């Protein structure tokens, strides 16, 4: 009896044996539409890098990353179903949740341990302290987080907010208003305003940046958000996105050039020098802190977050009824090992 099988049978058997792995390789991963807070820039380039380098695919998700139009708009887009998940400055998110308790938004991670919100004026001008902003004109989009949270800053810094004249502009016109002296100052995140002004010829040394946090408003920075309904329907998918996001943040802190490469691929006109500096400022001023060095990212202090809720409510005359447990959960965070940054000096 011959022990040799026909070649066709051997090939067929090999194909059958290979089929399970081929099917796994061809199985489509679940898709998630994710929105960052602003135009693609150095601070949010980590998401593009994680997408391009397969970090999110390794985490188990096929992610689409779109630009945003300000942290004030992000919660509107997520609550309205345009995006399943997003990142934004946490403080406009708190305001939105307080005003829209039935929208079902939930913060599921806070990776900005320090707030970058600020008001910026010319260093050679007459505005030297926050009180000097009274009677002056500030330019910003309605959706700008710095503008939305300005009342809390005003209260903390002793500014009469009724004496501020606001100029509403499109996002791309905010910095030119200050450079052209058509506004006395602007509000926003220092990573956006500071480096955009520098790109227009106003170096950081020519800017007076008044961080809200330096005037009694100790707020958290950027966060991740989704809706409670989406998280409850897709808990493992939400965990996969956060796993990929934190791994991308850690990779970027250790290999910042990789994120800038991804940014350049997405936006060919990127000014690499400016965006590299913008990214470094974001990491140093928002992510790295003594608390993060000890504990890791998104190890939230409930009492501190509660003070943030109170500050936002007080600034806008909103009822101080929102509780930490009503708007934040750590149930979907990856293990702390995925949230550890490299040591820094």
KERO-717249 format. One record per residue (C-alpha): residue number from 1; x, y, z. Coordinates in nm, 3 decimals, always signed. Example, Ala and Ser with C-alpha at 12.3 -4.5 7.8 and 13.67 -1.06 7.14 Angstrom:
KERO-717249
+------+---------+---------+---------+
! resi !    east !   north !      up !
+------+---------+---------+---------+
!    1 !  +1.230 !  -0.450 !  +0.780 !
!    2 !  +1.367 !  -0.106 !  +0.714 !
+------+---------+---------+---------+
END
This chain:
KERO-717249
+------+---------+---------+---------+
! resi !    east !   north !      up !
+------+---------+---------+---------+
!    1 !  +0.000 !  +0.000 !  +0.000 !
!    2 !  +0.137 !  +0.341 !  -0.094 !
!    3 !  +0.183 !  +0.590 !  +0.186 !
!    4 !  +0.207 !  +0.885 !  -0.057 !
!    5 !  -0.101 !  +1.103 !  -0.087 !
!    6 !  -0.178 !  +1.284 !  -0.410 !
!    7 !  -0.032 !  +1.635 !  -0.428 !
!    8 !  -0.381 !  +1.787 !  -0.459 !
!    9 !  -0.488 !  +1.618 !  -0.135 !
!   10 !  -0.177 !  +1.741 !  +0.046 !
!   11 !  -0.237 !  +2.099 !  -0.065 !
!   12 !  -0.600 !  +2.078 !  +0.036 !
!   13 !  -0.507 !  +1.947 !  +0.379 !
!   14 !  -0.248 !  +2.222 !  +0.426 !
!   15 !  -0.506 !  +2.483 !  +0.332 !
!   16 !  -0.751 !  +2.342 !  +0.585 !
!   17 !  -0.489 !  +2.347 !  +0.859 !
!   18 !  -0.401 !  +2.708 !  +0.777 !
!   19 !  -0.757 !  +2.830 !  +0.756 !
!   20 !  -0.807 !  +2.923 !  +1.127 !
!   21 !  -0.499 !  +3.150 !  +1.137 !
!   22 !  -0.587 !  +3.305 !  +0.802 !
!   23 !  -0.937 !  +3.374 !  +0.925 !
!   24 !  -0.800 !  +3.536 !  +1.241 !
!   25 !  -0.568 !  +3.755 !  +1.037 !
!   26 !  -0.853 !  +3.860 !  +0.811 !
!   27 !  -1.104 !  +3.921 !  +1.089 !
!   28 !  -1.189 !  +4.290 !  +1.098 !
!   29 !  -1.127 !  +4.462 !  +1.428 !
!   30 !  -1.408 !  +4.669 !  +1.579 !
!   31 !  -1.399 !  +5.031 !  +1.463 !
!   32 !  -1.404 !  +5.341 !  +1.682 !
!   33 !  -1.429 !  +5.703 !  +1.572 !
!   34 !  -1.212 !  +5.917 !  +1.799 !
!   35 !  -1.185 !  +6.296 !  +1.805 !
!   36 !  -0.891 !  +6.494 !  +1.943 !
!   37 !  -0.947 !  +6.837 !  +2.092 !
!   38 !  -0.796 !  +7.063 !  +1.829 !
!   39 !  -0.621 !  +7.067 !  +1.493 !
!   40 !  -0.350 !  +6.802 !  +1.455 !
!   41 !  -0.049 !  +6.936 !  +1.643 !
!   42 !  +0.240 !  +6.809 !  +1.853 !
!   43 !  +0.041 !  +6.747 !  +2.173 !
!   44 !  -0.218 !  +6.521 !  +2.008 !
!   45 !  +0.016 !  +6.363 !  +1.751 !
!   46 !  +0.058 !  +6.063 !  +1.982 !
!   47 !  -0.283 !  +5.942 !  +1.865 !
!   48 !  -0.175 !  +5.953 !  +1.499 !
!   49 !  +0.146 !  +5.773 !  +1.590 !
!   50 !  -0.044 !  +5.502 !  +1.779 !
!   51 !  -0.274 !  +5.454 !  +1.481 !
!   52 !  +0.006 !  +5.446 !  +1.224 !
!   53 !  +0.242 !  +5.220 !  +1.419 !
!   54 !  -0.027 !  +4.963 !  +1.498 !
!   55 !  -0.042 !  +5.028 !  +1.873 !
!   56 !  -0.420 !  +5.052 !  +1.860 !
!   57 !  -0.449 !  +4.747 !  +1.637 !
!   58 !  -0.237 !  +4.552 !  +1.883 !
!   59 !  -0.472 !  +4.670 !  +2.156 !
!   60 !  -0.765 !  +4.530 !  +1.956 !
!   61 !  -0.925 !  +4.828 !  +1.784 !
!   62 !  -0.935 !  +4.982 !  +1.437 !
!   63 !  -0.935 !  +5.351 !  +1.526 !
!   64 !  -1.016 !  +5.656 !  +1.316 !
!   65 !  -0.864 !  +5.978 !  +1.449 !
!   66 !  -1.017 !  +6.313 !  +1.349 !
!   67 !  -0.921 !  +6.667 !  +1.442 !
!   68 !  -1.135 !  +6.868 !  +1.683 !
!   69 !  -1.250 !  +7.229 !  +1.699 !
!   70 !  -1.202 !  +7.314 !  +2.064 !
!   71 !  -1.262 !  +7.136 !  +2.393 !
!   72 !  -1.592 !  +7.316 !  +2.434 !
!   73 !  -1.729 !  +7.146 !  +2.124 !
!   74 !  -1.593 !  +6.796 !  +2.187 !
!   75 !  -1.854 !  +6.693 !  +2.447 !
!   76 !  -2.128 !  +6.816 !  +2.214 !
!   77 !  -1.994 !  +6.595 !  +1.934 !
!   78 !  -1.964 !  +6.289 !  +2.159 !
!   79 !  -2.303 !  +6.335 !  +2.322 !
!   80 !  -2.456 !  +6.383 !  +1.977 !
!   81 !  -2.310 !  +6.057 !  +1.848 !
!   82 !  -2.064 !  +6.201 !  +1.595 !
!   83 !  -1.780 !  +6.025 !  +1.782 !
!   84 !  -1.774 !  +5.728 !  +2.017 !
!   85 !  -1.477 !  +5.852 !  +2.218 !
!   86 !  -1.266 !  +6.167 !  +2.237 !
!   87 !  -1.017 !  +6.372 !  +2.429 !
!   88 !  -1.070 !  +6.726 !  +2.558 !
!   89 !  -0.976 !  +6.963 !  +2.834 !
!   90 !  -1.172 !  +6.831 !  +3.130 !
!   91 !  -1.312 !  +7.162 !  +3.248 !
!   92 !  -1.548 !  +7.239 !  +2.957 !
!   93 !  -1.651 !  +6.873 !  +2.985 !
!   94 !  -1.744 !  +6.929 !  +3.350 !
!   95 !  -1.945 !  +7.235 !  +3.249 !
!   96 !  -2.127 !  +7.040 !  +2.978 !
!   97 !  -2.209 !  +6.747 !  +3.207 !
!   98 !  -2.339 !  +6.983 !  +3.477 !
!   99 !  -2.561 !  +7.163 !  +3.227 !
!  100 !  -2.668 !  +6.844 !  +3.047 !
!  101 !  -2.700 !  +6.570 !  +3.310 !
!  102 !  -2.916 !  +6.357 !  +3.081 !
!  103 !  -2.661 !  +6.354 !  +2.797 !
!  104 !  -2.490 !  +6.059 !  +2.965 !
!  105 !  -2.129 !  +6.171 !  +2.922 !
!  106 !  -1.859 !  +6.009 !  +3.133 !
!  107 !  -1.491 !  +6.089 !  +3.185 !
!  108 !  -1.296 !  +5.762 !  +3.174 !
!  109 !  -0.936 !  +5.878 !  +3.212 !
!  110 !  -0.743 !  +6.195 !  +3.296 !
!  111 !  -0.397 !  +6.209 !  +3.141 !
!  112 !  -0.333 !  +6.579 !  +3.192 !
!  113 !  -0.231 !  +6.613 !  +3.555 !
!  114 !  -0.189 !  +6.992 !  +3.527 !
!  115 !  -0.400 !  +7.241 !  +3.337 !
!  116 !  -0.248 !  +7.438 !  +3.048 !
!  117 !  -0.532 !  +7.691 !  +3.031 !
!  118 !  -0.405 !  +8.045 !  +3.024 !
!  119 !  -0.450 !  +8.403 !  +2.911 !
!  120 !  -0.164 !  +8.539 !  +2.699 !
!  121 !  -0.072 !  +8.901 !  +2.636 !
!  122 !  +0.229 !  +9.085 !  +2.494 !
!  123 !  +0.524 !  +9.088 !  +2.734 !
!  124 !  +0.605 !  +9.448 !  +2.640 !
!  125 !  +0.249 !  +9.568 !  +2.699 !
!  126 !  +0.074 !  +9.726 !  +2.998 !
!  127 !  -0.094 !  +9.404 !  +3.115 !
!  128 !  +0.132 !  +9.260 !  +3.382 !
!  129 !  -0.105 !  +9.082 !  +3.623 !
!  130 !  -0.451 !  +8.927 !  +3.572 !
!  131 !  -0.629 !  +9.230 !  +3.724 !
!  132 !  -0.491 !  +9.439 !  +3.438 !
!  133 !  -0.714 !  +9.248 !  +3.195 !
!  134 !  -1.014 !  +9.447 !  +3.310 !
!  135 !  -1.132 !  +9.680 !  +3.036 !
!  136 !  -0.926 !  +9.497 !  +2.775 !
!  137 !  -1.028 !  +9.289 !  +2.472 !
!  138 !  -0.960 !  +8.915 !  +2.462 !
!  139 !  -0.994 !  +8.713 !  +2.139 !
!  140 !  -1.097 !  +8.347 !  +2.131 !
!  141 !  -1.348 !  +8.111 !  +1.968 !
!  142 !  -1.665 !  +8.042 !  +2.166 !
!  143 !  -1.557 !  +7.678 !  +2.196 !
!  144 !  -1.213 !  +7.759 !  +2.339 !
!  145 !  -1.160 !  +7.595 !  +2.678 !
!  146 !  -0.966 !  +7.893 !  +2.808 !
!  147 !  -1.258 !  +8.121 !  +2.728 !
!  148 !  -1.519 !  +7.886 !  +2.869 !
!  149 !  -1.334 !  +7.851 !  +3.200 !
!  150 !  -1.227 !  +8.217 !  +3.217 !
!  151 !  -1.504 !  +8.303 !  +3.469 !
!  152 !  -1.351 !  +8.056 !  +3.715 !
!  153 !  -1.007 !  +8.208 !  +3.657 !
!  154 !  -1.151 !  +8.558 !  +3.698 !
!  155 !  -1.310 !  +8.469 !  +4.029 !
!  156 !  -0.992 !  +8.302 !  +4.155 !
!  157 !  -0.762 !  +8.584 !  +4.037 !
!  158 !  -0.983 !  +8.871 !  +4.152 !
!  159 !  -1.085 !  +8.991 !  +3.804 !
!  160 !  -1.421 !  +9.155 !  +3.740 !
!  161 !  -1.528 !  +8.935 !  +3.449 !
!  162 !  -1.797 !  +9.185 !  +3.345 !
!  163 !  -1.519 !  +9.425 !  +3.247 !
!  164 !  -1.372 !  +9.189 !  +2.986 !
!  165 !  -1.454 !  +9.260 !  +2.621 !
!  166 !  -1.467 !  +8.939 !  +2.418 !
!  167 !  -1.388 !  +8.920 !  +2.049 !
!  168 !  -1.526 !  +8.597 !  +1.899 !
!  169 !  -1.301 !  +8.468 !  +1.621 !
!  170 !  -1.245 !  +8.150 !  +1.423 !
!  171 !  -0.974 !  +7.927 !  +1.571 !
!  172 !  -0.716 !  +8.011 !  +1.305 !
!  173 !  -0.759 !  +8.386 !  +1.367 !
!  174 !  -0.705 !  +8.386 !  +1.743 !
!  175 !  -0.326 !  +8.430 !  +1.748 !
!  176 !  -0.315 !  +8.678 !  +1.457 !
!  177 !  -0.545 !  +8.908 !  +1.657 !
!  178 !  -0.276 !  +8.945 !  +1.924 !
!  179 !  +0.015 !  +8.965 !  +1.681 !
!  180 !  -0.165 !  +9.237 !  +1.484 !
!  181 !  -0.258 !  +9.420 !  +1.807 !
!  182 !  -0.626 !  +9.391 !  +1.724 !
!  183 !  -0.680 !  +9.226 !  +2.063 !
!  184 !  -0.507 !  +9.285 !  +2.394 !
!  185 !  -0.486 !  +8.917 !  +2.476 !
!  186 !  -0.608 !  +8.570 !  +2.392 !
!  187 !  -0.713 !  +8.263 !  +2.589 !
!  188 !  -0.651 !  +7.896 !  +2.529 !
!  189 !  -0.411 !  +7.615 !  +2.606 !
!  190 !  -0.049 !  +7.727 !  +2.626 !
!  191 !  +0.056 !  +7.457 !  +2.383 !
!  192 !  -0.180 !  +7.594 !  +2.119 !
!  193 !  -0.146 !  +7.966 !  +2.180 !
!  194 !  +0.221 !  +7.987 !  +2.277 !
!  195 !  +0.367 !  +7.796 !  +1.985 !
!  196 !  +0.118 !  +7.931 !  +1.731 !
!  197 !  +0.223 !  +8.281 !  +1.832 !
!  198 !  +0.586 !  +8.180 !  +1.799 !
!  199 !  +0.518 !  +8.049 !  +1.448 !
!  200 !  +0.383 !  +8.396 !  +1.365 !
!  201 !  +0.700 !  +8.564 !  +1.487 !
!  202 !  +0.615 !  +8.632 !  +1.853 !
!  203 !  +0.866 !  +8.423 !  +2.047 !
!  204 !  +0.783 !  +8.284 !  +2.390 !
!  205 !  +0.999 !  +8.555 !  +2.548 !
!  206 !  +0.770 !  +8.816 !  +2.388 !
!  207 !  +0.464 !  +8.659 !  +2.551 !
!  208 !  +0.334 !  +8.696 !  +2.904 !
!  209 !  +0.156 !  +8.369 !  +2.975 !
!  210 !  -0.074 !  +8.375 !  +3.278 !
!  211 !  -0.151 !  +8.015 !  +3.365 !
!  212 !  -0.480 !  +7.983 !  +3.546 !
!  213 !  -0.321 !  +7.728 !  +3.779 !
!  214 !  -0.073 !  +7.991 !  +3.904 !
!  215 !  -0.360 !  +8.207 !  +4.027 !
!  216 !  -0.546 !  +7.965 !  +4.251 !
!  217 !  -0.724 !  +7.748 !  +3.994 !
!  218 !  -0.570 !  +7.403 !  +4.040 !
!  219 !  -0.749 !  +7.210 !  +3.768 !
!  220 !  -0.681 !  +6.889 !  +3.581 !
!  221 !  -0.594 !  +6.903 !  +3.211 !
!  222 !  -0.686 !  +6.672 !  +2.925 !
!  223 !  -0.917 !  +6.375 !  +2.968 !
!  224 !  -1.080 !  +6.093 !  +2.773 !
!  225 !  -1.456 !  +6.078 !  +2.748 !
!  226 !  -1.738 !  +5.872 !  +2.606 !
!  227 !  -2.103 !  +5.816 !  +2.688 !
!  228 !  -2.213 !  +5.586 !  +2.967 !
!  229 !  -2.436 !  +5.398 !  +2.725 !
!  230 !  -2.152 !  +5.332 !  +2.480 !
!  231 !  -1.918 !  +5.215 !  +2.756 !
!  232 !  -2.180 !  +4.985 !  +2.901 !
!  233 !  -2.247 !  +4.831 !  +2.559 !
!  234 !  -1.878 !  +4.803 !  +2.465 !
!  235 !  -1.670 !  +4.776 !  +2.783 !
!  236 !  -1.385 !  +4.578 !  +2.629 !
!  237 !  -1.369 !  +4.808 !  +2.327 !
!  238 !  -1.344 !  +5.114 !  +2.552 !
!  239 !  -1.068 !  +4.940 !  +2.746 !
!  240 !  -0.889 !  +4.864 !  +2.419 !
!  241 !  -0.895 !  +5.229 !  +2.313 !
!  242 !  -0.762 !  +5.345 !  +2.648 !
!  243 !  -0.495 !  +5.075 !  +2.643 !
!  244 !  -0.380 !  +5.196 !  +2.302 !
!  245 !  -0.400 !  +5.563 !  +2.402 !
!  246 !  -0.190 !  +5.529 !  +2.717 !
!  247 !  +0.064 !  +5.307 !  +2.543 !
!  248 !  +0.087 !  +5.572 !  +2.271 !
!  249 !  +0.140 !  +5.844 !  +2.530 !
!  250 !  +0.415 !  +5.646 !  +2.701 !
!  251 !  +0.582 !  +5.569 !  +2.368 !
!  252 !  +0.568 !  +5.936 !  +2.270 !
!  253 !  +0.718 !  +6.056 !  +2.597 !
!  254 !  +1.008 !  +5.818 !  +2.539 !
!  255 !  +1.029 !  +5.861 !  +2.159 !
!  256 !  +0.886 !  +6.206 !  +2.079 !
!  257 !  +1.019 !  +6.212 !  +1.721 !
!  258 !  +0.794 !  +5.917 !  +1.627 !
!  259 !  +0.481 !  +6.121 !  +1.696 !
!  260 !  +0.613 !  +6.417 !  +1.498 !
!  261 !  +0.683 !  +6.183 !  +1.205 !
!  262 !  +0.320 !  +6.068 !  +1.215 !
!  263 !  +0.204 !  +6.429 !  +1.236 !
!  264 !  +0.412 !  +6.524 !  +0.932 !
!  265 !  +0.262 !  +6.232 !  +0.738 !
!  266 !  -0.091 !  +6.347 !  +0.823 !
!  267 !  -0.019 !  +6.719 !  +0.775 !
!  268 !  +0.260 !  +6.766 !  +0.517 !
!  269 !  +0.283 !  +7.141 !  +0.587 !
!  270 !  +0.371 !  +7.077 !  +0.952 !
!  271 !  +0.645 !  +7.301 !  +1.092 !
!  272 !  +0.849 !  +7.025 !  +1.252 !
!  273 !  +1.050 !  +7.256 !  +1.479 !
!  274 !  +0.742 !  +7.432 !  +1.614 !
!  275 !  +0.544 !  +7.111 !  +1.667 !
!  276 !  +0.838 !  +6.939 !  +1.834 !
!  277 !  +0.858 !  +7.227 !  +2.081 !
!  278 !  +0.481 !  +7.232 !  +2.125 !
!  279 !  +0.484 !  +6.860 !  +2.204 !
!  280 !  +0.769 !  +6.900 !  +2.454 !
!  281 !  +0.583 !  +7.183 !  +2.628 !
!  282 !  +0.271 !  +6.968 !  +2.658 !
!  283 !  +0.461 !  +6.677 !  +2.809 !
!  284 !  +0.661 !  +6.892 !  +3.051 !
!  285 !  +0.385 !  +7.128 !  +3.162 !
!  286 !  +0.073 !  +6.909 !  +3.157 !
!  287 !  +0.166 !  +6.541 !  +3.181 !
!  288 !  +0.479 !  +6.531 !  +3.393 !
!  289 !  +0.429 !  +6.614 !  +3.759 !
!  290 !  +0.554 !  +6.491 !  +4.093 !
!  291 !  +0.225 !  +6.305 !  +4.140 !
!  292 !  +0.256 !  +6.128 !  +3.804 !
!  293 !  +0.620 !  +6.041 !  +3.877 !
!  294 !  +0.509 !  +5.868 !  +4.196 !
!  295 !  +0.178 !  +5.715 !  +4.095 !
!  296 !  +0.151 !  +5.705 !  +3.715 !
!  297 !  -0.093 !  +5.872 !  +3.478 !
!  298 !  -0.464 !  +5.896 !  +3.556 !
!  299 !  -0.437 !  +5.816 !  +3.924 !
!  300 !  -0.704 !  +6.069 !  +4.012 !
!  301 !  -0.734 !  +6.233 !  +4.351 !
!  302 !  -1.109 !  +6.251 !  +4.417 !
!  303 !  -1.085 !  +6.551 !  +4.651 !
!  304 !  -0.890 !  +6.751 !  +4.393 !
!  305 !  -1.135 !  +6.660 !  +4.117 !
!  306 !  -1.425 !  +6.758 !  +4.346 !
!  307 !  -1.266 !  +7.102 !  +4.393 !
!  308 !  -1.254 !  +7.133 !  +4.015 !
!  309 !  -1.625 !  +7.053 !  +3.991 !
!  310 !  -1.697 !  +7.316 !  +4.253 !
!  311 !  -1.483 !  +7.580 !  +4.080 !
!  312 !  -1.653 !  +7.527 !  +3.744 !
!  313 !  -2.001 !  +7.534 !  +3.896 !
!  314 !  -1.927 !  +7.847 !  +4.096 !
!  315 !  -1.779 !  +8.028 !  +3.797 !
!  316 !  -2.088 !  +7.975 !  +3.586 !
!  317 !  -2.350 !  +8.010 !  +3.856 !
!  318 !  -2.443 !  +7.645 !  +3.814 !
!  319 !  -2.578 !  +7.427 !  +4.095 !
!  320 !  -2.292 !  +7.248 !  +4.268 !
!  321 !  -2.470 !  +6.913 !  +4.256 !
!  322 !  -2.236 !  +6.714 !  +4.031 !
!  323 !  -2.044 !  +6.446 !  +4.219 !
!  324 !  -1.717 !  +6.286 !  +4.116 !
!  325 !  -1.879 !  +5.944 !  +4.092 !
!  326 !  -2.148 !  +6.083 !  +3.861 !
!  327 !  -1.900 !  +6.200 !  +3.594 !
!  328 !  -1.581 !  +5.997 !  +3.637 !
!  329 !  -1.489 !  +5.629 !  +3.652 !
!  330 !  -1.159 !  +5.444 !  +3.646 !
!  331 !  -1.325 !  +5.114 !  +3.559 !
!  332 !  -1.193 !  +5.108 !  +3.202 !
!  333 !  -0.832 !  +5.212 !  +3.265 !
!  334 !  -0.547 !  +4.979 !  +3.166 !
!  335 !  -0.310 !  +4.843 !  +3.433 !
!  336 !  -0.082 !  +5.096 !  +3.598 !
!  337 !  +0.215 !  +4.942 !  +3.414 !
!  338 !  +0.070 !  +5.084 !  +3.091 !
!  339 !  +0.049 !  +5.430 !  +3.251 !
!  340 !  +0.405 !  +5.469 !  +3.374 !
!  341 !  +0.624 !  +5.733 !  +3.212 !
!  342 !  +0.999 !  +5.722 !  +3.188 !
!  343 !  +1.188 !  +5.905 !  +3.463 !
!  344 !  +1.265 !  +6.268 !  +3.393 !
!  345 !  +1.502 !  +6.516 !  +3.550 !
+------+---------+---------+---------+
END
